[in-house]
Amino acid sequence: MRYFFTSLTRITDLQTGPFDVEPLPRSQWDTGDYVAAEVIGTPSSLYRAELDSGRLVDVVPGDNLIGAFGTRAATLEGVGDWKHIESDLQMEALTAAGLFGKATSTSPLLPRLMSLIYKGHVIRNGQKLCMKNFVGAVKEQNFDTPIVLLVGTSMSAGKTTTGRLIIHELKKAGLSVVGAKLTGAGRYRDILSFADAGADHIFDFVDVGLPSTVCSEEEYRTALLQLLSRIARLNADVMVTECGASPLEPYNGQVAINEIRSNVRCTVLCASDPYAVAGVQVAFAIDPDLVAGPAANTDAAISLVKKLTGVTAMNLMKTDALPGLNTFLKEKLDF
């Protein structure tokens, strides 16, 4: 049977190695399991799959995907979990990356999620395959790479766009740069865009076997330390790090920030509006060094951010702001 291999399979050899698909009893299901699903329902604009290459392809009912069980808790789009799949075995693609689960809450502004039906687990040599089967443990190393930290007031606040621009400026300065996304729900496109901007290496939590970072704090911290150890071996000059969603959402963003705090040289807050910047200072106990995103879209917004919080904001979508960004980075990173 022909399968579309979603981007959560990019750490595997499933495209070239043998496997079978067999349904397993519910008692054997778990987060990170690789499963096969058939596309069903009436297509919407979200009937698209992100492949292991990062390319998006349209899919139609009858197509078959390989993805992984996981959990999503997006404030602006949708919430779901594989644990809510019922006896009819119907579920949804919670992200185009192949994060499979039953949607429990979606925004009325969001097109209908891709509907799927469970066909079975991916099996090799009589054993089910999960994401962590393809991740070898590395020796933990001291992580001392300087960090530019990107945080947001919510998803879609401009973190990835801002990260691309920062990476571009750092590469112009001749630095070796790692681009990383430490929390979120698995999508390859974000860190691929960091590579497009010039990052020498890119990483996210999928590289250590997590379909999303909605999991226990203990499990996440173990995976994060493995991820940071992999990055430490590269001896990069700087890491531009995005924490998906916002620190108080259930993606373990606060855990990530606490773990890397001593390496953070500057924090860029991407905010939806000026009042959200003030809210972050109170709710997250974070004082950003710079504000970007929609909260800096106009001169009026920039002035309001300064009035409310005392923090400088920049509209990084304007090319005349880039010299100021470059000066800011030089001061914070001392290069």
N, C-alpha and C positions, 0 to 999 in steps of 0.2 A: 504494500500500500504506500502511496505517496503522502509524505507529511511535510508541512511547513514547520521548520525548526525555529521557534521564537528566540528572542535574544537572551532569555534566561538560560538557554542551552549553550551559550557561547563558551562556557568553561569546559564543555564536554567533547567527547569524540563520537557523539551519536550520529553525526552526519556521515561518518565513514565506518564506524564500528557496528557489529551486529547487535540487534536487540529484538525482543518480542514485546507484544502488548497483551496483557492479561488482566481481567478485572480481579480485584482483590477485595476481601471483606472489609467493611468499614473499620474494624478494629485494627487493621494494619495500615491505615492511612496516617500521614503525618505531614507537617509543614516541610516544604522543600522537596517533596516527592515529585519526580518527573512522571507526568501522566499524559495520555493521549485523549483528545476530545474532538468531537465532530461539530462543525459549525451548523447551527440550526436557526430558525426564525426568519423574520423579514429584515433584510439588510438596512443599516443606517450608515451614516458617515463614519461611524466607529467600527465598521466591519473591515478593519485593517490590522495586519499583523506586522510587528517589528521583528525582522529576521535576525539571526545571529551575526549578520554583517552590519546591522543597523538600518538596513534598507526597509522601507515600508511597502507592503504589498496589499492589494485588495483581496479579500477572500469572500466566498459565497457559500450558501448552505450546501453541505455535502463535502466541503473541504475538511481536512484533518490537520490538527495542530499538535505539537508537542510543547507543553509548558510545565509549570510547577505550581503546586498548591501553596497558597500564601494568604496574607492579610493586607488589606488597605484601609486607611482611615483618613481620607482626603477631605479637608474642610469645605472645599469649593466644588468638588466633583462627586465622589462616591465613596461608600463604605461597604466592605464585604469581607468574608472569611470562608475558607473551605469548610470549616466546621459546621456551617449552616446549610450545606448541601443536603437536600432531603432525599427521600427514597426514589423519587423520579430521576435522580442523578443529573438534573439540570443545574447549570451554573452559568457564570459569565466570565468574560475576559476582563478582569478588573483594571488591567492596563494592556496596552498593545504589546508589551514585552512578553506576554504569556503568563501573567500572574493570574491564576485561576481560583475562583471561589464564588460563593453565592452572594450577590449584591443584596444588602439589607437596607441601604439608604442612598438615594442618588439625588442630585440637584435637578430641579425641574427645567433648568436651562441646558442640561447635558443631553445630547442625543442618546437614543437607546443603546445600551451596552451590547456588545456582541454576545449572543446566546450560544451556549455550548451544551453538549451532553457528554458525560464521562464515558469513555470506551474502555479504559483500563490503565494499569500502571506500566511503565517501561521496565522490562525485565531482562536481565542478562545472567546467564548461568544459574537460573532458578531463583535469583534474588532481585528484589525491586531496586531501582537506582534512584538516588536522591542527589541533590546538589552537592552535599558534603562528600559524596563518594569521589568527586573529581577535584577535591581541594586537599593538597598535602600540607601538613603542618610544617612551619618553619621555626627555627630557633628564635626566641624573642630577643630583640635588640633594643638598645637605648635609642629613643627617637629624639633627635635634636634639630630637625629641619625647621627653619623659620616658616611661619604660616601667615598667609593672608586669609582671614576667616570671613566667609560670606554667610550671613544669617538673614532670615526674612520674617515678616509679620505673618505670612501665610504662604501657601503655594502660589505660583504665578505672580510673584512680587518682583521678578527681574533678576534673581540671583544668577542664573546661568548666563544671561546676556552680559551682566556686569562682570562675571568671571572671565568670559571670553575677552572682553576689552582689557581687563587687568593683565591677563596672560600675554596678550599681544604687546602691551607696553613693556612687560618684564623681558620678553624675548628680544625686543628691540634694544634693550639694555645689555643683551648678551648673557643673560642668566640661564641656567638650566632649571626647568620648571616641571613640577609634577602637578597635574590637575586631578582633583579627587572629589568624589561625592560620598560623604560618610553616612548619611541617613536618607531615607526616602523609600519609595516603591520602585522596583527595578525597571528602569528605562535606560537603554544604551545611548540614546541620542544626546543626553546632557553631557556625558563625559566625552563622547565623540566630538561634540562641538568644541570642547576644550582642546582636543587634539588638533582640530581644524585651525584653532587660533595659534597653534604653535607649541603646545605642551609636549615635552619630550616623552613623558609617560603619563598614562591615565589609569585610574583605579576607582572602583566603588565596592560596595558591600557584596555584590554578586561574586566578586573575585575570591571571597572567603566563604561562599556557600549560603548566603542569605537571599531569599527572594524579595524580601523587604525587611526593614528594621523594626517593624511592629512585632516585637518578641519580648521575652523577659530581659530585664536589665543584665542579668548574669550571662545569658547566652550572647547578648549583644556585645558586652564588654570583652568577652573571650574572643569573639570574631574581630572586634576593633583592634585589639592588641596584635592579633595576627596580621591584620591589614597594615598597621603602622610599622610592624617589623619588616614586612616586605618592602615598604617604601623607604625605610631607613637604610636599607642595603644599597640604595641608588646614590646616596650622598648628593642629592640635588641641592641647589642653592636656595630654593624656596618652593613651598607647596601652596597652591591656591585651592582652598578647601571650601566646598559648599555643604552646608547642612540642610537637607531638604525639609520642606514644610517650615514649621517654627519650633523653637525649643520646647514649648509646653505641650505640643501635640504628641501622640503616643508612638513616635518614631525613635525615641531615645536620643533626641537632639541634645538635651541637657547633659546626658551621660557623655556624649561625644565631646561637647564643649569643655566639660570638666576635665576630661582625660588629656586634652591637648592645650589647655589654657596656658601653661607655662611657655609654650612655643609660639603663641599668637603675638605677632608684632603689630598687627592692626586689624580692626574689625569693621567691615562694611555692612551696614544694615540696608537691605532692600525692602522698602515699605510701600504699602498700597496707598497711603495718604499721610499728610503731616501729623494728624492726630494719632495715627498708629505708632509713629515714632515715639511720641510721649508715652503711649501705653506700654511699649516695649521696655522703656527705661524703668518703669515701675514693675511690670509683671515678670520680666526676665532678669532684672537686675543687671542689664547690659548697657554700658555707655559706649555707643559706637564712635569710631573716629571719623566716619564719613557716612552720609546717607545717599542712597541712589534709588533707582526704580521709579515707579509712578509718583512717589512723594516728591520727586524733583523734576517733574515734567515741565513746569513753567517757572518763571521768575517769581510769581506770586506764591507758589508752593514752596520754593526754596526759602523765601523770606519768612514764611510761616513756620517752617521747620526750625529756622534759626531763632525766631521769637519764642516758640514753644519749648525748645530743648537746648538751645545754645550750640547745636551741632551744625557743622557745615554740610550742605547738600550740593550735589553736582548732577546736572543732566548729562550723563555720559553718552547719550545718543547724539549729542551735538559735537562735531569734530573740534570746535574751538575749546571744548572742555578737556581734551586729552593732554595738552601741556600741563594743566593744573593737576590732573591725575598722575602724570609722570613725576611731577615735583613732590606730590604727596607720598608716592611709593618710595621715592628716593629717601625722603626724610624718615619714613617709618622703618624701612629695611636697611638703611645705611649702606647703599651701594653706589 
